[in-house]
Every structure is written in C-alpha cells, then in structure tokens.
Amino acid sequence: MNIPIEFCGHKGTLTYISSRLAYPPWQSEDELLVHVQFDEPYPESIISTVVCIPARKYSSQEFLEVVKEKGGKQVAEMLANTHQKRERQQREFEHKNELKALAKDLETKFEQEVTV
C-alpha cells in the first residue's frame, strides 16, 4: 500500500493499515492503525508515525480526511512536546552551568584564603 498523503505541510505515504482491539480501561474502542512514512524528516527528526482512528467503514475520501486531521493534530502535539522537552533541557543545562560556576567561585575563595 503506497497512498500519498500530506499533513502539516509534509508529504508522506500511507504504508499499511492494521487494527487493534479495544482493551479497557486504556482503550475503549477498536481502532485502525494507519502507518505513515514521511518523505523527509520533520525538523525534530520525526520520520514516521502511526495515526489511530476509530474502526469503522470509511469511503476513500473520508478515510484520508480523518487520517489527515488526526495525523496533523498528532504530529503537532509531538512537535510541541519535543520543543518543550528541548527548552526544559536547555534551562537545566544553563542552571547546571550556573551551579558549577558557583561551586568554582567558592572553591577559588577558599583557595585564596589558604594562600593568604
């Protein structure tokens, strides 16, 4: 199966569709799992995804619209989560460097007191 699709401005291909039975309490309904491989990675190195849609009969056009809608939302959430994670890591890195500088400053003060 190689069906072209595009969401969030990125082109990709539906490579296959699988199914998943409901598994309460985590998953309340049966789903179709639509596997999408992107032609080029997103900026956050996302190269593929699985879009979960309710299991039911769809027309071809309706199926593609549902996959585009849910897939677009899903990828946008993934990108936002990755962006937030990177920002948090950057803040932690900066804070760690501030703490290292504080420790080095205290160490230097004690070394100067000892040599005086």
LINFENSUL-V91972 format. One record per residue. RES is the residue in three letters. SS is DSSP state (hx for helix, st for strand, lp for the rest). NEAR is the number of other ideal C-beta (glycine too) atoms within 8 Angstrom. Layout:
RES&SS&NEAR, RES&SS&NEAR
This chain:
MET&lp&6, ASN&lp&6, ILE&st&7, PRO&st&8, ILE&st&13, GLU&st&8, PHE&st&11, CYS&lp&8, GLY&lp&4, HIS&st&11, LYS&st&8, GLY&st&13, THR&st&10, LEU&st&14, THR&st&8, TYR&st&6, ILE&st&9, SER&st&7, SER&st&9, ARG&st&10, LEU&lp&5, ALA&lp&8, TYR&st&6, PRO&lp&6, PRO&lp&3, TRP&lp&4, GLN&st&8, SER&lp&5, GLU&lp&7, ASP&lp&8, GLU&st&12, LEU&st&11, LEU&st&11, VAL&st&12, HIS&st&12, VAL&st&15, GLN&st&9, PHE&st&13, ASP&lp&7, GLU&lp&5, PRO&lp&7, TYR&lp&11, PRO&lp&5, GLU&lp&8, SER&lp&6, ILE&lp&11, ILE&lp&7, SER&st&9, THR&st&11, VAL&st&8, VAL&st&11, CYS&st&9, ILE&st&10, PRO&st&7, ALA&lp&8, ARG&lp&4, LYS&lp&2, TYR&lp&7, SER&lp&5, SER&hx&6, GLN&hx&6, GLU&hx&8, PHE&hx&9, LEU&hx&10, GLU&hx&8, VAL&hx&10, VAL&hx&15, LYS&hx&11, GLU&hx&8, LYS&hx&11, GLY&hx&14, GLY&hx&10, LYS&hx&8, GLN&hx&10, VAL&hx&14, ALA&hx&9, GLU&hx&8, MET&hx&11, LEU&hx&13, ALA&hx&8, ASN&hx&8, THR&hx&9, HIS&hx&9, GLN&hx&8, LYS&hx&8, ARG&hx&8, GLU&hx&8, ARG&hx&8, GLN&hx&8, GLN&hx&8, ARG&hx&8, GLU&hx&8, PHE&hx&8, GLU&hx&8, HIS&hx&8, LYS&hx&8, ASN&hx&8, GLU&hx&8, LEU&hx&8, LYS&hx&8, ALA&hx&8, LEU&hx&8, ALA&hx&8, LYS&hx&8, ASP&hx&8, LEU&hx&8, GLU&hx&8, THR&hx&8, LYS&hx&8, PHE&hx&8, GLU&hx&8, GLN&hx&8, GLU&hx&7, VAL&hx&6, THR&hx&5, VAL&lp&4
